[in-house]
Amino acid sequence: MSNRNNRSAVALCALVLAAAPLSARADMAKDVQIAGRALTFLENGPTGKIVLGVVFDPSKPASVAEKNAVVAAIGGGMSAGAVTLMARPVEASAVPGLSGVGALYVTTGVNVAAAAKAKKLITIGSDTACATSGACVMSVSSEPKVEIVVNRAAAAAVGAVFKAAFRMMIREV
């Protein structure tokens, strides 16, 4: 009986582990969708196709995994209000020479604030600490509830001005 319980426990663990990436991917899709819609609340914001540079550090497995999840969530294009997001993976070291992107999605643990500021690019992350520290203009998360945090100083540094209606729905730091 003990072996049977062990096998059942192992089978249950395997099922949970197999399902975990699917649930994480679904949450990432929501986060990216919210981020795309948030971009449409910029004064003179983008419309149409916008390339979202997904910034990652290849030496950090968690950063690579998050990059993979964002790219998979966007797929061949994700419609988010007036924009259609297209993903382009970008190594953090390549940001200073980057062109052809409309915004940057910064994976957790990566800081490209200075390079993004120099290029006047909005940075978005899923980690609230990214926005509260000023490493990102905005953080977006959909779990357990939708929360958007905007760093006023980081937004001003890249020339980002959000519409008043949007500012009433977010937390500014």
The 8 nearest C-alpha neighbors of each residue, nearest first, counted from 0:
[[1, 3, 2, 4, 5, 6, 7, 8],
 [0, 2, 4, 3, 5, 6, 7, 8],
 [3, 1, 5, 4, 0, 6, 7, 8],
 [2, 4, 6, 0, 1, 5, 7, 8],
 [5, 3, 7, 1, 6, 2, 8, 0],
 [6, 4, 2, 8, 7, 3, 9, 1],
 [5, 7, 9, 3, 4, 8, 10, 2],
 [8, 6, 4, 10, 5, 9, 11, 3],
 [7, 9, 5, 11, 10, 6, 4, 12],
 [8, 10, 6, 12, 11, 7, 5, 13],
 [9, 11, 7, 13, 8, 12, 6, 14],
 [10, 12, 8, 14, 13, 9, 7, 15],
 [13, 11, 9, 15, 14, 10, 16, 8],
 [14, 12, 10, 16, 11, 15, 17, 9],
 [13, 15, 11, 17, 12, 16, 18, 10],
 [16, 14, 12, 18, 17, 13, 19, 11],
 [17, 15, 13, 19, 18, 14, 12, 20],
 [16, 18, 14, 15, 19, 13, 20, 21],
 [17, 19, 15, 21, 16, 20, 14, 22],
 [18, 20, 16, 22, 21, 17, 15, 23],
 [21, 19, 23, 22, 18, 24, 17, 16],
 [22, 20, 24, 18, 19, 23, 25, 17],
 [21, 23, 25, 19, 24, 20, 26, 18],
 [24, 22, 20, 26, 25, 21, 27, 19],
 [23, 25, 27, 21, 22, 26, 68, 20],
 [24, 26, 22, 28, 27, 23, 21, 29],
 [27, 25, 29, 23, 28, 24, 30, 22],
 [28, 26, 24, 30, 29, 25, 31, 23],
 [27, 29, 72, 25, 31, 26, 30, 32],
 [30, 28, 32, 26, 27, 31, 33, 141],
 [29, 31, 27, 33, 140, 32, 28, 141],
 [30, 32, 34, 28, 33, 29, 27, 35],
 [31, 33, 29, 35, 30, 34, 79, 28],
 [34, 32, 36, 30, 31, 35, 37, 29],
 [35, 33, 31, 37, 32, 36, 30, 139],
 [36, 34, 32, 79, 38, 37, 33, 31],
 [35, 37, 33, 79, 39, 38, 34, 80],
 [36, 38, 34, 39, 40, 35, 33, 41],
 [39, 37, 35, 40, 36, 41, 44, 34],
 [38, 40, 36, 37, 41, 44, 45, 81],
 [41, 39, 38, 37, 162, 161, 165, 42],
 [40, 42, 161, 44, 39, 38, 160, 162],
 [41, 43, 44, 161, 160, 162, 40, 159],
 [44, 42, 41, 45, 40, 39, 160, 46],
 [45, 43, 41, 42, 39, 38, 40, 46],
 [44, 46, 39, 43, 82, 47, 38, 49],
 [47, 45, 82, 81, 48, 44, 39, 49],
 [46, 48, 82, 83, 81, 49, 45, 84],
 [49, 47, 83, 82, 84, 46, 50, 85],
 [50, 48, 84, 101, 85, 83, 51, 47],
 [49, 51, 85, 100, 101, 86, 84, 52],
 [50, 52, 86, 102, 103, 100, 85, 101],
 [51, 53, 103, 87, 88, 89, 104, 100],
 [54, 52, 88, 104, 89, 87, 103, 105],
 [55, 53, 89, 105, 91, 90, 104, 52],
 [56, 54, 90, 62, 91, 106, 63, 66],
 [55, 57, 58, 59, 91, 62, 90, 109],
 [58, 56, 59, 63, 55, 90, 60, 62],
 [57, 59, 56, 60, 63, 62, 55, 61],
 [60, 58, 62, 57, 61, 56, 63, 55],
 [59, 61, 63, 62, 64, 58, 57, 56],
 [62, 60, 64, 63, 59, 65, 107, 106],
 [61, 63, 65, 59, 55, 60, 64, 106],
 [62, 64, 66, 60, 61, 65, 57, 55],
 [65, 63, 61, 67, 66, 62, 60, 68],
 [64, 66, 68, 62, 67, 63, 61, 106],
 [67, 65, 63, 69, 64, 68, 53, 70],
 [66, 68, 64, 70, 65, 69, 71, 63],
 [67, 69, 65, 71, 66, 70, 24, 72],
 [70, 68, 72, 66, 71, 67, 65, 73],
 [69, 71, 67, 73, 72, 68, 86, 74],
 [72, 70, 74, 68, 69, 73, 67, 24],
 [73, 71, 28, 69, 70, 74, 68, 27],
 [74, 72, 77, 70, 76, 71, 69, 75],
 [73, 75, 71, 76, 72, 70, 77, 86],
 [76, 74, 73, 85, 77, 86, 71, 84],
 [75, 77, 85, 73, 74, 84, 83, 78],
 [78, 76, 84, 73, 83, 79, 85, 74],
 [77, 79, 83, 82, 80, 84, 76, 81],
 [80, 78, 36, 35, 82, 32, 83, 81],
 [79, 81, 36, 82, 78, 39, 35, 83],
 [80, 82, 46, 79, 47, 39, 83, 78],
 [83, 81, 47, 46, 79, 80, 48, 78],
 [82, 84, 78, 48, 77, 47, 79, 49],
 [85, 83, 77, 49, 76, 50, 48, 82],
 [84, 86, 50, 76, 51, 49, 83, 73],
 [87, 85, 51, 70, 50, 52, 73, 84],
 [86, 88, 52, 53, 51, 89, 50, 85],
 [89, 87, 53, 52, 54, 86, 90, 66],
 [90, 88, 54, 53, 52, 91, 87, 55],
 [89, 91, 55, 93, 92, 54, 56, 88],
 [92, 90, 93, 54, 55, 94, 56, 89],
 [91, 93, 90, 94, 95, 56, 89, 111],
 [94, 92, 91, 90, 95, 96, 97, 89],
 [93, 95, 97, 96, 91, 92, 114, 89],
 [96, 94, 114, 97, 93, 92, 115, 118],
 [97, 95, 94, 93, 98, 92, 114, 118],
 [96, 98, 94, 95, 93, 99, 100, 89],
 [99, 97, 100, 96, 94, 118, 101, 95],
 [98, 100, 101, 97, 50, 52, 49, 51],
 [101, 99, 50, 102, 98, 51, 52, 49],
 [100, 102, 50, 49, 51, 120, 99, 103],
 [103, 101, 121, 51, 120, 100, 122, 52],
 [104, 102, 52, 122, 51, 53, 105, 123],
 [103, 105, 123, 53, 124, 122, 52, 54],
 [106, 104, 54, 124, 123, 103, 53, 109],
 [107, 105, 62, 55, 109, 54, 124, 65],
 [108, 106, 109, 62, 126, 105, 124, 125],
 [107, 109, 106, 110, 62, 129, 105, 56],
 [110, 108, 107, 106, 105, 111, 55, 56],
 [111, 109, 112, 134, 108, 105, 91, 135],
 [110, 112, 114, 113, 115, 109, 91, 134],
 [111, 113, 134, 115, 114, 110, 116, 135],
 [114, 112, 116, 115, 111, 117, 110, 134],
 [113, 115, 117, 95, 116, 111, 112, 94],
 [116, 114, 120, 118, 112, 117, 113, 119],
 [117, 115, 119, 113, 157, 118, 114, 112],
 [116, 118, 114, 115, 119, 113, 157, 120],
 [117, 119, 115, 116, 120, 114, 95, 157],
 [120, 118, 157, 116, 117, 115, 121, 158],
 [121, 119, 115, 102, 118, 157, 116, 122],
 [122, 120, 102, 136, 103, 157, 123, 119],
 [121, 123, 103, 135, 136, 104, 102, 120],
 [124, 122, 104, 137, 138, 135, 105, 103],
 [125, 123, 138, 105, 126, 104, 106, 139],
 [124, 126, 139, 138, 140, 127, 123, 107],
 [127, 125, 128, 129, 124, 138, 107, 139],
 [128, 126, 129, 138, 130, 131, 125, 148],
 [129, 127, 131, 126, 130, 132, 138, 134],
 [128, 130, 134, 135, 127, 126, 132, 131],
 [131, 129, 135, 133, 137, 132, 128, 150],
 [130, 132, 128, 133, 129, 150, 127, 172],
 [133, 131, 130, 129, 134, 128, 135, 150],
 [134, 132, 130, 135, 131, 153, 150, 129],
 [133, 135, 112, 129, 132, 110, 130, 136],
 [136, 134, 130, 122, 129, 133, 137, 123],
 [135, 137, 153, 154, 122, 150, 149, 130],
 [138, 136, 149, 123, 130, 135, 148, 150],
 [139, 137, 124, 125, 148, 127, 123, 130],
 [138, 140, 147, 125, 146, 30, 34, 124],
 [139, 141, 30, 146, 125, 145, 142, 147],
 [140, 142, 145, 144, 30, 143, 29, 146],
 [143, 141, 144, 140, 145, 26, 146, 30],
 [142, 144, 141, 145, 140, 146, 26, 30],
 [145, 143, 142, 141, 146, 140, 147, 139],
 [144, 146, 141, 140, 142, 147, 143, 139],
 [147, 145, 140, 139, 144, 141, 148, 169],
 [146, 148, 139, 169, 138, 170, 149, 140],
 [147, 149, 170, 138, 137, 171, 169, 130],
 [150, 148, 137, 171, 136, 151, 130, 172],
 [149, 151, 172, 136, 153, 130, 152, 171],
 [152, 150, 154, 153, 149, 155, 172, 171],
 [151, 153, 155, 154, 150, 156, 133, 136],
 [152, 154, 156, 136, 150, 155, 151, 133],
 [155, 153, 159, 151, 136, 156, 152, 157],
 [154, 156, 158, 152, 153, 157, 159, 151],
 [155, 157, 153, 154, 158, 152, 116, 119],
 [158, 156, 119, 116, 155, 154, 159, 120],
 [159, 157, 155, 156, 154, 160, 119, 120],
 [160, 158, 154, 157, 155, 161, 41, 121],
 [161, 159, 42, 41, 158, 162, 154, 155],
 [162, 160, 41, 42, 40, 163, 159, 165],
 [161, 163, 165, 164, 40, 42, 41, 166],
 [164, 162, 166, 165, 161, 167, 40, 168],
 [165, 163, 167, 162, 166, 168, 40, 161],
 [166, 164, 168, 167, 163, 162, 40, 161],
 [165, 167, 163, 168, 169, 164, 162, 161],
 [166, 168, 165, 164, 169, 163, 170, 162],
 [169, 167, 165, 166, 164, 170, 147, 146],
 [170, 168, 147, 166, 167, 148, 171, 165],
 [169, 171, 148, 147, 149, 172, 168, 166],
 [170, 172, 149, 148, 150, 169, 151, 166],
 [171, 150, 151, 149, 131, 170, 148, 130]]
